[in-house]
Amino acid sequence: MAGLDAQEQAQLGLKKIEDAVVMLLARAPDGLAIDDIARDLGLSAGLPPNRHNALASAVLEVLVHTGRILWDEDNGVWRDNPEMG
């Protein structure tokens, strides 16, 4: 990554996290709760207990906004959006 500026590195990192979330959800036909996503991807590491889902929440919000994943309110889980695959 030599030669990349800070913004480019951040955007590449964010893209990798987003792709990891989508990959995880694609393997979970019943969807996953935010706690599971944050834990399984290590996104809660180093955060205080009351903020364990903060990073996962921000990433999930972006992914829903772009249509890559879906929020299943009835079941309280996040799901892959098969129409985007």
DOSE-184228 format. One line per field, with one value per residue (C-alpha): z, x, y; chain; residue number from 0. Coordinates in Angstrom, 3 decimals, always signed. Example, Ala and Ser with C-alpha at 12.3 -4.5 7.8 and 13.67 -1.06 7.14 Angstrom:
2
z: [+7.800	+7.140]
x: [+12.300	+13.670]
y: [-4.500	-1.060]
chain: [A	A]
resi: [0	1]
This chain:
85
z: [+0.000	-0.284	-1.992	-0.907	+1.057	+4.298	+2.692	+0.072	+2.758	+4.836	+1.862	+0.988	+4.601	+4.714	+1.469	+2.905	+6.054	+3.989	+1.809	+4.918	+6.339	+3.063	+2.873	+6.443	+5.799	+2.529	+4.579	+7.116	+5.449	+8.662	+8.991	+11.908	+14.813	+15.147	+18.202	+16.128	+13.227	+15.477	+17.351	+14.340	+12.445	+15.459	+15.088	+18.811	+19.873	+21.982	+22.446	+25.822	+26.449	+25.802	+22.375	+21.170	+18.197	+17.250	+14.315	+13.057	+13.293	+11.141	+8.494	+8.454	+7.984	+4.929	+3.471	+3.911	+2.352	-0.709	-0.897	-0.394	+2.698	+4.180	+7.681	+8.650	+11.278	+11.987	+13.041	+14.268	+11.951	+9.034	+5.788	+2.539	-0.362	-2.997	-5.671	-5.244	-5.552]
x: [+0.000	+3.003	+2.152	-1.477	-2.594	-4.532	-7.956	-7.253	-6.102	-9.211	-11.498	-9.763	-10.095	-13.769	-14.406	-12.759	-14.887	-18.045	-17.153	-16.491	-19.924	-21.637	-19.671	-20.634	-24.312	-24.273	-23.320	-26.124	-29.476	-31.355	-29.536	-27.436	-27.912	-25.551	-23.871	-22.979	-21.656	-19.511	-18.128	-17.562	-15.658	-13.776	-15.378	-16.033	-12.429	-10.987	-14.292	-15.983	-18.990	-21.516	-19.933	-19.236	-21.549	-20.623	-18.350	-20.578	-23.610	-21.982	-20.910	-24.333	-26.028	-23.877	-24.563	-28.328	-28.217	-26.411	-28.731	-26.013	-27.752	-31.244	-32.592	-35.204	-37.119	-39.554	-36.711	-34.240	-31.469	-29.432	-29.544	-27.671	-29.529	-29.648	-30.600	-27.179	-25.176]
y: [+0.000	+2.262	+5.494	+5.546	+8.543	+8.194	+8.620	+5.949	+3.520	+4.226	+3.668	+0.393	-0.753	+0.175	-1.698	-4.816	-4.610	-4.126	-7.108	-9.230	-8.340	-9.243	-12.514	-13.408	-12.682	-14.618	-17.696	-17.125	-17.865	-17.009	-13.700	-12.500	-10.126	-7.202	-8.775	-11.836	-9.766	-7.583	-10.594	-12.852	-10.158	-8.827	-5.407	-5.085	-5.681	-2.919	-1.127	-0.653	-2.944	-0.177	+0.471	-3.123	-2.695	+0.870	+0.038	-2.782	-0.493	+2.183	-0.331	-2.011	+1.358	+2.087	-1.368	-1.014	+2.451	+1.082	-1.947	-4.560	-5.967	-5.886	-5.275	-7.888	-5.994	-8.845	-11.155	-8.530	-9.684	-8.439	-10.421	-10.605	-8.985	-11.724	-9.192	-7.533	-10.766]
chain: [A	A	A	A	A	A	A	A	A	A	A	A	A	A	A	A	A	A	A	A	A	A	A	A	A	A	A	A	A	A	A	A	A	A	A	A	A	A	A	A	A	A	A	A	A	A	A	A	A	A	A	A	A	A	A	A	A	A	A	A	A	A	A	A	A	A	A	A	A	A	A	A	A	A	A	A	A	A	A	A	A	A	A	A	A]
resi: [0	1	2	3	4	5	6	7	8	9	10	11	12	13	14	15	16	17	18	19	20	21	22	23	24	25	26	27	28	29	30	31	32	33	34	35	36	37	38	39	40	41	42	43	44	45	46	47	48	49	50	51	52	53	54	55	56	57	58	59	60	61	62	63	64	65	66	67	68	69	70	71	72	73	74	75	76	77	78	79	80	81	82	83	84]
